[in-house]
Amino acid sequence: MLNYIPRQDIDGEQFTLLPVSISALQHYSYCPRQCALIHQEQQFSDNIHTARGHAVHAVVDIPESDIAKGIPVERALPIYSRQLGLVGKADVVEFRDKVPYPVEYKHGGRRAKIHDDIQLAAQAICLEEMLSISVSRGAIYYFRSRRRREVVIDDELRTLVYQTTLAIRNIMNSEDLPTAFNDARCNECSLYEICQPKALTAQSTIKQMIDDLYNPGDKNE
Ligand code: SF4
């Protein structure tokens, strides 16, 4: 069952593909199960990390046009790619010599995270399609340190955006949730209580033990 109503983009044209939220790419890259719980099951829960994220995004969540240090800036800009079926919002887009330069706001420390880079690359791809212009760079802005990390939107990142979008669309068309990991990333996940990764992985270990109990195995073992 599709639980996501196909929508129209901001020009009023219907998407031919089931739209995927750009934020889902970041969630999927962190954990496919987290992505499915949020975007397929509409489950969400806050923890200290998501609360900090909301606080940071409150700064850029109000749509407005501005000029900062001589550079035109758009905040909370709706973006889409009909070709990929992506929809979302760019925190900040600077227009340097009329070339868009997306800037995604994050609360954490200034270190490279592939899930943030994929999200930024998806924004760049949307801006390219909307404005018919090549976007080769963008940046992640870290609110805590007030510093940026520039990201080159290279072929590798673009391929990851395409592959991740397809994988998410498959999840959204499926009845099944991806399996739980129960590893270090779960400690920082706001969906820990909903997901119950420890109990789920224990269940699959017990099931394996029961299966093995009645499996005579190879005589030569
Ligand atoms: S608790 Fe772990 S397995 Fe479950 S959604 Fe979060 S990161 Fe994924």
Residues whose N, C-alpha, C, O or C-beta is under 5 A from the ligand:
A	BS01	SF4	C31 R33 Q34 A180 F181 N182 R185 C186 C189 L191 Y192 C195 P197
